[in-house]
């Protein structure tokens, strides 16, 4: 009986926490269905429900709201920078964790030092470099910005690779495998959780960022924007009362692909790497 | 600090041995190794490594052409950052205003730095190639096998696989992180601001003047010293609380969810994950409207009488609760909102780590009769801390640089009433980085922004040096293998 009470208390605690965490999200969803276009400050739920926000956002693009274009732009940018950044992170993590070479420690220390500089600081110079290459106001430029420095974020993946037993790789050496084969055939397949983590975080970066995008895509042509700049622009003081609910609808639509992807990947994440290998 | 000293020792030791090898190669090398000093391919071609020889020759030609044909225009002006001011001259032939052949200070700085990096890289490759030529000579003299080009390539899949893995990521970091940083560090020693904006005017070196004005105190016009101290204190307080709360919150939440007593752990995890599936600029801008002065949460507080009660006890003097618009309130709210946004992330990381605890360790502990509490204290927690420990430091540094949360919650919402802060374009809830951003984007004060950036770096470096060495001790790396 005491055990049952404990279990109930445990789950109630989780429910309370989840409730607190979800209040703003629920507000986002219900506001996106509001018929009133500005911010509703008197009631939590809208007084009148409607689908207009979604309809306008998806099918009636105007000069302010170009959601389908923004979504497409961000998606393309995110896919490319995700592929590049995730590979960079895993490559650096493997090289620093599993291989021993001259200058390894020096390289890692250098990475630590570079990481200590605020990213906002280098932004201005990055902008001028890309301008020199004629890549500002282009999606290629943004992909470069998001993925070029990705290798610096290798520490978490390295921490994971550090836990892979040496014996596994040594066994592969004895079987005559090359270092490249070990990387692709032994280490990568058993590192699903960290790959998932890396892929998720690098895919999310372009969806989350707006500072860099705002700096890079400054031509004012709204069809070239990413979702972040577009939605941010809707909350401009002169626009907020006409576009706040559309902003919420956009927020919901953006979150859907990310959540779906996330839940698919979470399966791998939870599975862990218990099967097969020496580990576990 | 001994590890730092040791690190420096090995660092300079490596540089020393690099130059010693080079000296030995030059002194003891045969004619072709010496010829390589002028014609880089010579030594390789002598040993029948023709492809390598040609590649090296091409590289040398390319660097020389670049230096003479392009870089010299800029590097020679690096000392002054340009002397010819832009002037519009009326051209009688075309009947139009035309610009003279003016100097662009920023371009001079930019191309000079890029050229310095190219030269340094080239010098390294140059010295390495001579050492390699000498090694080839020794091999040939001993009658050993000399690799063909194909065999050399295969090495990049094996012993040298790390070069294959690292070259692209490192190139990316150098071009888009290190070069920009060097440029901005240089800017801190110039007078690049709104009065000195290229191309219409020049900027030049001013030494440590900007650093002096950051630490200067007193006066009503130059208040950078005052603002800097205020912003610095809040940055450190924020980074400490933001890191500690989300880190332990995340571990506790993941332990709570992964507990055997939890029904439907997957569902709970998904619910929390939804919070972070919403991009921060959506969720934070939303929350900012949620807690706005005339927002819905204020309506709620007023209707349950909380607002009146707070006014009665003197906590507020307004008709609303200034959640994000008054000092104190805003500081606490920002940290609380950050918990909301940060804990699910940490929960995911901790979950991933918890899933991967070597079960044989847990098993043997259980067989030895350890209680669940003992297993937790002696195996689970040390393991989690070992894996996520380095992340704790990087999190602290990240929070010092946490632009998004502060910017999205305070921009256009929080206005400072402190005239001394306002004079330096700072506010009480600003972090050093958001202040830096505002200085560059709205006030074009690049020189002070760069100085603040360097200060941020120094602060982060001090914290990292003190703690980081503890986590990267060589032996710890192998601890769980």
Interface residues (C-beta under 8 A of the other chain):
Chain A: X6 X7 X10 X11 X13 X14 X17 X18 X20 X21 X22 X24 X25 X27 X28 X39 X40 X41 X42 X43 X44 X88 X91 X92 X94 X95 X97 X99 X101 X102 X103 X104 X105 X106 X107 X108 X109 X111 X112 X113 X114 X115 X116 X117 X118 X119 X120 X121 X122 X123 X124 X125 X126 X128 X129 X132 X144 X145 X147 X148 X149 X150 X151 X152 X155 X156 X159 X160 X162 X163 X164 X165 X166 X178 X179 X180 X183 X193 X194 X197 X204 X207 X208 X210 X211 X227 X228 X231 X232 X235 X237 X244 X247 X248 X250 X251 X254 X255 X258 X259 X262 X263 X266 X269 X270 X272 X273 X274 X279 X280
Chain B: X7 X10 X11 X14 X106 X110 X157 X158 X159 X161 X162 X164 X165 X166 X168 X169 X170 X172 X173 X175 X176 X177 X178 X179 X180 X181 X183 X184 X253 X256 X257 X259 X261 X262 X263 X266 X268 X269 X270 X271 X272 X273 X274 X275 X277 X278 X279 X280 X281 X282 X283 X285 X286 X287 X289 X290 X292 X294 X295 X296 X298 X299 X300 X340 X344 X348 X349 X351 X352 X355 X356 X358 X359 X360 X387 X388 X390 X391 X394 X397 X400 X401 X403 X404 X407 X412 X432 X433 X436 X437 X440 X446 X449 X450 X453 X456 X457 X460 X461 X464 X468 X472 X477 X478 X480 X481
